[in-house]
């Protein structure tokens, strides 16, 4: 008998947990992803800050699923869905196309960075969604200090030592804290001309508080911790213009202010990838303002019980875009397919999310954690943050490597993962241009 064909779009948390739930099912699973690795996105900012290496937060999908003999990984970018013919159209990296037929489809495509209609900002302010983004941000952060050291003009030096972050969610808060720690603990005795402690970190947020989903109490504590670190909070502001030399923001009172900064990082807003729009058009499914696809309580699309949408790209009961939501919804969709294959007569219960909490790291010894009625901050919150992230890292080697790296950084401030390459450097130009800033 030909096994039932299950296609999963996306190798993030949702897609990975869906594939794992189908491990012992008599199905043939094809997992399509435009990248060959599974990324632990909650720690992406630590790769950008030089604490963790790429290998500690990204593992090859084939290695993660090597024991899942019924799973085939396909390196391609899903572009369209033929609902009537039940096939996914994808584009290979070299430009060729491939058609993958399915009996069941699980869409776990995730979300991408949104610039709220100003895509031209992306060239000057990278987001934080992919491994490439993290490495680009690492390059910009450490390059800024190098450029400030060699600058001959005092004003130019100040601009290189000014870092602007747009977005006061967990990623923005975590990255702002990391830059202050880099300036105060990692680079404090390495330069001769500049004083890294004088680096300014500006955090712009459109709401009246940072980490608004954490509640007023934790948001207030996070704001105080950031100010204690030296982060300058600009709340109730909206970016209206941005270029390679800074950004212009609109204040609460309607006035506009220009902030010179040679390093601008974007951590605000997400939107669905193009495959979500293609699927919505093909099925008639609704989408919210960010492009998330509206799903039924069992995560299927109306009129299409063979298609399930999970993770960040699904819109259901205003669930947040958290890794835990992706894990639980992906596992639920995988089990639903398995039960259908095994011809279980009992209809699966609607998907119910179990809130295990949210966490945001601010600096050494300071983090905020919210888990239902439990609110933690300070050292206790930091210890809870450590436990949560160690538990969810994929693979023993990744966990052990992360623990060792954290121990070194927390104890001494030294960061080994500081290598970066300047853009446009070919093989003949690399000598003296590659800045290998690893600690000895």
N, C-alpha and C positions, 0 to 999 in steps of 0.2 A: 504494500500500500504506500502511496505517496504521502509523506508526512505533511501536516498542515503548515503552511508557510506564514511565518510571522515576521514582519518588517518593523524595525525600530529605527526611528530617525533621531539621532542624537546620542552621544556617548557620555553625557554628563551624569549627574546623580540619578535623575529620573530614568534615563535609558539604561544605565548600568543596573539599577535595582530591578527594572523590568526584566532584563535578560537573566539576572540571577534567579528570579522567581520562576523562570521557565527551564531551569537547568535539567530537571529530571522529567520533563514533559516530552511526549512523542511529537515534537514539532521541529521544524527547520527554521532557525532564527537568523535573519540577516540584519546586522547592526550597521547603519550608514552614518558616517560622521566625516566632516571635512578635515578633521585632524586625527592623527593616529594615536592620541593619548587621552587619558581621562584626567581632568584637571580638578584638583581640590581648590576650588575658587575662593573659599573663605580665607585662605592663607596667601592669596595672590599678592597682597600688599607687602607681605614679609619677603617674598622673592624680590619685589621691587626695591625694598629697603636694604637688601643685602644680608638678611639674616639666614634665609633658607635658599637652597639651590633649586634649579628647575627640576632636578630629579627627585627632590623630596616632596614636591607638590604635584608632579605630573608623572603618571605611569603609563606605559604603552597599553592600549586597550587589549591587544592580543595577549599580553602577559597577565593582565587582570582576569581575562576570561579563558585562559589556556585550558582549564579543567572543564570548561563548558563545551563539550564536544559537539553539541548541536547548534553552536553559535558560529556564524561566519562574519568577520569584520570586513567592511568595504570602505575604502578611503575615497569618498566622493561627497559632493555637495548636493543635497536634495533640492530640486528646483520646482517640481510640480507633482501633482497627484492626479492620476486618471481614475476617478471614482468609479465610472462605469466599467472600465476594463480592469479595475483593481490592480493598479501598477504605479510604482513610484519612479519618476524620471529624475535622474541625477547626472551631475557633470563631474568627470574625473579631473584630477589636478592638471593633467597634460592637455586638457581641452576636449577629450572624447566624452561621449555620452553613454549612459547605461540605463536600461529599463529593468526594474526589479519587481516581479509580480508578488502579490500578497493575498492571503486569505484574511489575515488580521493585521491592522496597522496601528502602531503606537507612536504617536508624535511627541517627542521629548526634545524639541529643537532649542529650548532655552530662549534667552533674550539677549539683545545686544545693546551697546551704548546709544543713548539718544541725546541729540544736541538741540532738541525742540525746534526743528526746522532750520537750524543754522549748521548744516553739515560742513560748511567752510571752516568752522571752529576746530574741527578734528585735526587739521594740519598743524595747528599751533598748541592744542591742548589734548594730549592723548587720554583715552579713557582707561578703565581698569576692568576688562572683561576676559582677556585672553593672555596666554603666556607671552605673546609678542608685545602686548601692551605693558606687561610688568617689566620686561627687559628694556623697553623704550623709556619707561619712567625711571628705571634705575640709571640709565645712561644720562638722562636729563638732570637728575638730582646730583649725582657725583660730578658731572661735567660742570655744573654751575659753580661749584666750589673751585674747581680748577681754573675756570675762566675768570673768576673773581680774583684769584691769586695773581694771575698774569695781567690783569687790567691796570692801565696806567692812569685812568681817569676815576676820581673818587665817586662821581655820580654813576658811572658805568659799573663800578664795583658794587655799589649799593643795589643796583638793579639786578645784578647777577645773584646777590645774596637775598633776594626777595622771592619767596615761593607763594604762589596763589593757588588755592584749591577751591573748586566750585562744587558745592554739594556737602551738606552737613549730615549725611547718613552715616552708617557704620564705616563704609570704605573711606569717606572723606575724613572722619574723625580719626580713624586708625592711621591713615597715611600722614595726617598733620602731626600726630604725636610722634610718629617714626622720624619725620624730618627734624623735629626738635631734638630727639634723642641722638640722631646722627650728628647734629651740630654741637650738642653739649657733651656727649660722651664718646663718640667714635672718632671725630676729627679734631677734638679740642687741642691736641698737641702736635698736629701733623703739618701745619702750614706756618710759613714765616712772615708773610706779608699781611694776611687777613686774620681776623679773629672769627672763627666759625660761630662762636656764641652770639655774634651780632646778626646772624641770619634771621630774617623776619619770615614768619609763616602766617599768611592771611587766609582765613576760611570764610567763604561766602555761602550763605544759606538763605533761601527765599522765605522760609518759615520763621517764626519767632523764637525757635529753639533748635538746637542740634539734637539728633537722635529722638525726634518727636514720637515715634512709635513705642519708645521705652517708657513713656509716661513722664509727667512733670518732675517727679522726685529724682529719678535716675538721670533725666535729661539735665536737670540743674546741677547734679553732682558731676556729670561729664563736662559741662561747660566750665565749672570751677576748676576741674583738673586740667583742662586745656589751657585756661588762663594762667594757672600756676606754672605750666610748662613754658609759657610765653607765646602761645598761639593767640593771634588777634582775631576775634570773632566779629563778623559783619553780618548781622541777622536782618531779615526782612529786606534783602537786596536781590536784584535781578540783573543778570549780565545782559548788556545790550550790544556790546562790541568786544572783539577779542582779536589780537594779532600777536606777532612774535615778540613784541616789546611790552605787553601788558594787556589789561582789560578795562573796560568801562562798565560801571554798574549804575543802576537806577536805585536811589535810596527810597526809604519809606515816604519821605516828604515830596517825592517826585523829582528831586534834583539828581543830576548825574555827576559821578566822580570818576576820574581816571586814576588807576593804580598801576604805575610802572612795575613790571616784573618780567624777568627773562625766562622764568619757568612757571608755566600755568598748567595745572592738571585738572581733568574733568571727572568728577565722581557723582554727577547728578543725572538722574533719569535713565530709563531703559525703554526699549521698544522691541516689538516682535520682529523676527527675521522675515525675509520675503516669503519663505515657504509657508508661513502662517497665513499670509494674505492669499496665496495661491490655493491653499486648502479651504479657506473660508469661501472663496469665490466658487470653488468646485462643489461645495456641499451646501452652500447657502447659510452657513453658520454665522452667528453674530460675533462681533469683535468689540472690545472696549476701546477707550481712547489710546491705549498703548499698543493696541493690536492683538491683545490676548484673545484667545478663542473661547467663546462661551460653551460650556459643556453641561451635560445632564448630571444628576447626582451620582451616576455610576461612571462618570468621566467619558461617556460616549458622546458622539455628535447626534443631534436630532435627526432621525431617519436613517442613521448609519451606525448600527450597533457593532459593525466590524471595525470602526475607527475610534480610537481612544486618544485623548489629548491629556498630557500629564506635565507636571513640573511648572516652571515659571511661565510657560506659554499658555497655560490654561487659565480661564477666568471662572472661578467658582467661590461664591460666598465671601468675596473680598479677601481670599487667602493671600498672605504675603509671599514675596519671592524669596523664600528661605530654602536652604539646602535640605532641611528636614521635611518641608512640604514636598520637595521633589523626590526624596527618598521614599516617603510613604505612598505618594500617589503612583510612582513608578512600580513599586512592589505590588500595590493594589491592582494595577492594570495587568501586570504579569500573572498574578493569581487568577484574575477574572478570565483571562485567555486559557489558562491551564484548566480551570474548572469547566469551561465550555468544551474543551477538547476531551476531557474525561467524562463528558455527558452527565454532569451532575445536574439533577433536576431542580435543586434549590437555587432560586435566584439570588445572586450576591447582594448583600446589604449595600446601601449607598456609601460612598466614600466618606469617612469621618477622619478629620485631621486631629491628631493628638499633639497638643502644643507642648513641646519639650523645652521651650524657651529660646531666647535670643541673647547673644553676647557680643560685646564690642570691646576690643583691647585699646587702651589709651596710652599707657606707658608702663615701664617696669613697676610692678606692684600695684597697678591701677587698671581696673576694668569694670564694666557694668554688665550684669547678667539679669535677665528677666525671665522667669519661668512660672507662669500663672501668678499666684499671690506672692511668690518668693521674689524679692528684689535684693540683689547683692551688689556691692560696690567695694572699691578700695582693694585691700589685699585679699579679702575673702572672695570677692568677685574675680580677682586675677587668678586665684587658685582654681576656682570653678571653671574659668575660661580655659586654663591649661588642661584640665581633665576632659572637658568636652571635646577639644580639638585633637587631643591624643587619641581619644576613643574612636573618632570618626575618620582619622587618616587611613588611607587605603594601604595595607601591607605592613608587615612587621618592620622591615628595613626603613620604610618612610617614618614610622613612629619613632624608632630608635634614633635615626638621624636627626629628626626634629628635636627630640629631647636633648641630645648632645649639643646641637646648635644653640638652642635656647639657653642651656646651662652656661655656655661660653659667653653669650651676649649679655645675659642677665648679670653674670658675675663680673665681667670686665668691660663690657661695652664694645668689645672688638667684633667686627663683622668680616667674615672671610669671603663672602660672596659679593665682591664689589667690582668685579671686572666689567668693563664696558668698552665698546668699540665706536669710534666716531664714524658718522655716516660718510659714504663716498670714498672710503679708503680701500683701494685695491691691493693685491698681493705685493706690488712693488712699493706701495706707500705705507705698509703697515708697520715697518720698523720705526719705532719712536712715536707712533700715533696711537696704537692700541694701549690703552691705559689699564694695565693689570694691577689693580689696587688690592689684591688679596694680602691678608696679613701673613707674615712669615710663620 
